[in-house]
Amino acid sequence: MDLMNDMVARGEPPFDMIFIDADKPNNPNYLKLALKLSKSGTVIFGDNIVRNGEICNDKTTDEKVIGSRQFVEDLGKLDTLETTALQTVGIKGYDGFTISVVR
């Protein structure tokens, strides 16, 4: 997050793609910063958001799940993004990711 804040402060030009795969409790903060480093057409990829289905557990106290859920909810509230979420199944169990395009 420090690096992204520094890039925003320096006025770095917008990116074509931003991959968010960091500490999950801060995913909503990474999204806010990603939007500041975006332009129309930027793709924002959010990794590991299903959390073995726990994202649907509204009673969880797991900060990773809570951060991922807030991230997905924030994506859904922003009319500046077109977003889809996909679930994946593989050797590690099941998880998923989001793909958003900035309008």
C-alpha positions as CSV (number, residue, x, y, z in Angstrom):
1,M,0.0,0.0,0.0
2,D,2.9,2.3,0.7
3,L,4.2,1.9,-2.8
4,M,0.8,2.6,-4.3
5,N,0.4,5.7,-2.1
6,D,3.8,6.9,-3.3
7,M,2.9,6.4,-6.9
8,V,-0.3,8.4,-6.4
9,A,1.6,11.2,-4.7
10,R,4.2,11.3,-7.5
11,G,1.4,11.5,-10.1
12,E,2.4,8.3,-11.9
13,P,0.5,7.8,-15.2
14,P,-2.3,5.3,-15.1
15,F,-1.8,1.6,-15.6
16,D,-3.4,-0.6,-18.2
17,M,-3.7,-3.5,-15.7
18,I,-3.5,-3.7,-11.9
19,F,-3.3,-7.1,-10.1
20,I,-4.4,-7.0,-6.5
21,D,-3.1,-10.0,-4.6
22,A,-1.9,-8.7,-1.2
23,D,-3.0,-8.8,2.4
24,K,-6.7,-9.4,2.1
25,P,-7.9,-7.2,5.0
26,N,-6.7,-4.2,3.0
27,N,-8.2,-5.2,-0.3
28,P,-10.8,-2.3,-0.1
29,N,-7.9,0.1,0.4
30,Y,-6.0,-1.4,-2.5
31,L,-9.1,-0.9,-4.7
32,K,-9.3,2.8,-3.8
33,L,-5.6,3.3,-4.7
34,A,-6.0,1.2,-7.9
35,L,-8.8,3.5,-9.0
36,K,-6.5,6.5,-8.5
37,L,-3.9,4.8,-10.7
38,S,-6.4,3.8,-13.4
39,K,-8.0,5.3,-16.6
40,S,-10.8,4.2,-18.8
41,G,-10.0,0.7,-20.0
42,T,-7.8,-0.2,-17.1
43,V,-8.3,-3.9,-16.0
44,I,-8.3,-4.5,-12.2
45,F,-7.8,-8.1,-11.2
46,G,-8.6,-9.2,-7.6
47,D,-7.2,-12.6,-6.7
48,N,-8.3,-15.1,-4.0
49,I,-11.7,-13.6,-3.2
50,V,-13.9,-16.7,-2.7
51,R,-11.8,-18.0,0.3
52,N,-13.1,-21.6,0.0
53,G,-16.6,-20.3,0.1
54,E,-16.2,-18.4,3.3
55,I,-16.9,-15.1,1.6
56,C,-20.6,-16.1,1.9
57,N,-20.3,-16.7,5.7
58,D,-21.6,-13.5,7.2
59,K,-20.7,-14.8,10.7
60,T,-17.0,-15.2,10.1
61,T,-14.4,-13.3,12.1
62,D,-11.6,-14.0,9.7
63,E,-10.2,-10.7,8.6
64,K,-9.1,-12.1,5.3
65,V,-12.7,-13.1,4.5
66,I,-14.1,-9.8,5.8
67,G,-11.6,-7.8,3.6
68,S,-12.4,-9.9,0.6
69,R,-16.1,-9.5,1.1
70,Q,-15.9,-5.7,1.5
71,F,-13.7,-5.6,-1.7
72,V,-16.4,-7.5,-3.7
73,E,-19.2,-5.3,-2.2
74,D,-17.2,-2.2,-3.1
75,L,-16.7,-3.4,-6.7
76,G,-20.5,-3.9,-6.9
77,K,-21.2,-0.3,-5.7
78,L,-19.0,1.5,-8.1
79,D,-20.7,2.6,-11.3
80,T,-17.3,3.4,-12.8
81,L,-16.5,-0.3,-13.0
82,E,-17.8,-3.3,-15.0
83,T,-17.0,-6.3,-12.8
84,T,-17.5,-10.1,-12.9
85,A,-16.4,-12.7,-10.3
86,L,-15.4,-16.2,-11.2
87,Q,-14.9,-19.2,-9.0
88,T,-12.1,-21.6,-9.6
89,V,-11.6,-25.2,-8.6
90,G,-8.3,-26.9,-8.5
91,I,-5.7,-28.7,-6.5
92,K,-5.8,-26.1,-3.7
93,G,-9.6,-26.4,-3.3
94,Y,-11.8,-23.6,-4.6
95,D,-11.3,-19.9,-4.7
96,G,-11.9,-17.3,-7.3
97,F,-11.1,-13.9,-8.7
98,T,-12.7,-10.7,-9.9
99,I,-12.0,-8.9,-13.2
100,S,-13.1,-5.3,-13.5
101,V,-12.8,-2.8,-16.3
102,V,-12.8,0.9,-15.6
103,R,-15.4,2.8,-17.6
